[in-house]
Amino acid sequence: MKLYSTNNKDLRVSFQEAVFNSLPADKGLYMPEVIPQLDPAFIRNIEQYSLQDIGFTVAKALIGDDIPADALKAIVHDAINFDAPVKLLDAGMGVLELFHGPSYAFKDFGARFMSRIMGYFSQEGDQLLDVLVATSGDTGGAVALGFLGVEGTRVTILYPKGKVSKVQEEQLTTNGQNIRALEIEGTFDDCQALVKKAFNDETLNDVLRLTSANSINIARLIPQTFYYFWAYAQLKAQGVSEVVFTVPSGNFGNIGAGLLAYKMGLPVKHFVAATNVNDTVPRFLSSGAYSPKPSVQTLANAMDVGDPSNWVRIMDLFGRDLEMVRSLISTYTFNDAETKVGMQELFERYGYVACPHTAIAYLAARQYQEDAPGTYGSVFLSTAHPCKFPDAISKEAFAKVTLPQGAEALAEKEKLATVLPVDYDLFKDYLLQHK
């Protein structure tokens, strides 16, 4: 598998180099040199395969011979050892639940797969691998649990102070061992900017072996395609032949993975990007002018991103053809008041308790059905377990939430975090002084 930078298609690197370096020096993002087409027979018979079998087939097509088939199959089966069921709410609407992994969020797919890929490529005696990750909520917990205790790695998680939920913060800050948490006095965009600047700091990279666990890392993107194929397999087994995916979108890595699956041959009719008031991409698709702005805190904190990193990948997938992107992706934006209405409507109409991100996706899916009459097979993605958002969900609905195993014990653990202002020099000093 060869990859190029979105800023320089003449640059070519191996999959291993892209995984460890994560961000090209020219500040682009890595993309596969060739998007492989899956065998049409595989798609026609996809309902006969398990999630793990599907994941291996997709990963093998993308990664090729960079990892032997037996080793790659073992990685997929070890990393993706939980389900992602589609639950039908009514005849035309379903929800894809992606929160059945250890951190109760869809980020488990990417974080667990990536940690095992890095473990495979790491050699005994290699320099300690420093994994930097910025999180707006769920990424940090998934990365922490994905890398916890993995030899030869050290993870530093940056999260915005006061802007993640209690459960999310507990998952970030109570691990110890090789996991460190930095509580940044700013926004997610500030955290992301600090991480990106570190990757492009030559003096820092001369001392530390840095890599990223954010969705800018190609090893995070690949496994997120698995559940789109798996959702289609489940629907196909129930007689649904077409699907519209509605994706709660912040940094746009999740919907980017869905679009990659589409380019590989997954028969998706349409995509809907659902955002909160951090609406850089919806404004861009409407006006043609990309104008990021500082992120605003909302109930759906994992989507509080003002300058989505992965949008450049989506545009690259379609040759930067804005009209083509517009024809395939619809966008809808909802504020906190509307999000609360969505959560309550899901509970009252279907008895379904959803997190704010899921509720935004539901609202967008419903709106698209109204705007495109006759839409069938609409599936919206549920990206986080509702237990992470007790303050956002009504007491009546939250009383119906069954806590996942281990959730109650989190509150009893000691918080381990270092508070830092938004200051790159101080962040750099921290990394150098704690190497």
Rosetta blueprint (number, residue, H / E / L):
1 M L
2 K E
3 L E
4 Y E
5 S E
6 T L
7 N L
8 N E
9 K E
10 D E
11 L E
12 R E
13 V E
14 S E
15 F H
16 Q H
17 E H
18 A H
19 V H
20 F H
21 N H
22 S L
23 L L
24 P L
25 A L
26 D L
27 K L
28 G L
29 L L
30 Y E
31 M E
32 P E
33 E L
34 V L
35 I L
36 P L
37 Q L
38 L L
39 D L
40 P H
41 A H
42 F H
43 I H
44 R H
45 N L
46 I H
47 E H
48 Q H
49 Y L
50 S L
51 L H
52 Q H
53 D H
54 I H
55 G H
56 F H
57 T H
58 V H
59 A H
60 K H
61 A H
62 L H
63 I H
64 G H
65 D H
66 D H
67 I L
68 P L
69 A H
70 D H
71 A H
72 L H
73 K H
74 A H
75 I H
76 V H
77 H H
78 D H
79 A H
80 I L
81 N L
82 F L
83 D L
84 A L
85 P L
86 V E
87 K E
88 L E
89 L E
90 D E
91 A L
92 G L
93 M E
94 G E
95 V E
96 L E
97 E E
98 L L
99 F L
100 H L
101 G L
102 P L
103 S L
104 Y L
105 A E
106 F L
107 K H
108 D H
109 F H
110 G H
111 A H
112 R H
113 F H
114 M H
115 S H
116 R H
117 I H
118 M H
119 G H
120 Y H
121 F H
122 S L
123 Q L
124 E L
125 G L
126 D L
127 Q L
128 L L
129 L E
130 D E
131 V E
132 L E
133 V E
134 A E
135 T L
136 S L
137 G L
138 D H
139 T H
140 G H
141 G H
142 A H
143 V H
144 A H
145 L H
146 G H
147 F H
148 L L
149 G L
150 V L
151 E L
152 G L
153 T E
154 R E
155 V E
156 T E
157 I E
158 L E
159 Y E
160 P E
161 K L
162 G L
163 K L
164 V L
165 S L
166 K H
167 V H
168 Q H
169 E H
170 E H
171 Q H
172 L H
173 T H
174 T L
175 N L
176 G L
177 Q L
178 N L
179 I E
180 R E
181 A E
182 L E
183 E E
184 I E
185 E L
186 G L
187 T L
188 F H
189 D H
190 D H
191 C H
192 Q H
193 A H
194 L H
195 V H
196 K H
197 K H
198 A H
199 F H
200 N L
201 D L
202 E H
203 T H
204 L H
205 N H
206 D H
207 V H
208 L L
209 R E
210 L E
211 T E
212 S E
213 A L
214 N L
215 S L
216 I L
217 N L
218 I H
219 A H
220 R H
221 L H
222 I H
223 P H
224 Q H
225 T L
226 F H
227 Y H
228 Y H
229 F H
230 W H
231 A H
232 Y H
233 A H
234 Q H
235 L H
236 K H
237 A H
238 Q L
239 G L
240 V L
241 S L
242 E L
243 V L
244 V E
245 F E
246 T E
247 V E
248 P E
249 S L
250 G L
251 N L
252 F L
253 G H
254 N H
255 I H
256 G H
257 A H
258 G H
259 L H
260 L H
261 A H
262 Y H
263 K H
264 M L
265 G L
266 L L
267 P L
268 V L
269 K L
270 H E
271 F E
272 V E
273 A E
274 A E
275 T E
276 N L
277 V L
278 N L
279 D L
280 T H
281 V H
282 P H
283 R H
284 F H
285 L H
286 S H
287 S H
288 G L
289 A L
290 Y L
291 S L
292 P L
293 K L
294 P L
295 S L
296 V L
297 Q L
298 T L
299 L L
300 A L
301 N H
302 A H
303 M H
304 D L
305 V L
306 G L
307 D L
308 P L
309 S L
310 N L
311 W H
312 V H
313 R H
314 I H
315 M H
316 D H
317 L H
318 F L
319 G L
320 R L
321 D L
322 L H
323 E H
324 M H
325 V H
326 R H
327 S H
328 L H
329 I E
330 S E
331 T E
332 Y E
333 T E
334 F L
335 N L
336 D H
337 A H
338 E H
339 T H
340 K H
341 V H
342 G H
343 M H
344 Q H
345 E H
346 L H
347 F H
348 E H
349 R H
350 Y H
351 G L
352 Y L
353 V L
354 A L
355 C L
356 P H
357 H H
358 T H
359 A H
360 I H
361 A H
362 Y H
363 L H
364 A H
365 A H
366 R H
367 Q H
368 Y H
369 Q H
370 E H
371 D H
372 A L
373 P L
374 G L
375 T L
376 Y L
377 G L
378 S E
379 V E
380 F E
381 L E
382 S E
383 T L
384 A E
385 H L
386 P H
387 C H
388 K H
389 F L
390 P L
391 D L
392 A L
393 I L
394 S L
395 K H
396 E H
397 A H
398 F H
399 A L
400 K L
401 V L
402 T L
403 L L
404 P L
405 Q L
406 G L
407 A H
408 E H
409 A H
410 L H
411 A L
412 E L
413 K L
414 E L
415 K L
416 L L
417 A L
418 T E
419 V E
420 L E
421 P L
422 V L
423 D L
424 Y H
425 D H
426 L H
427 F H
428 K H
429 D H
430 Y H
431 L H
432 L H
433 Q H
434 H L
435 K L
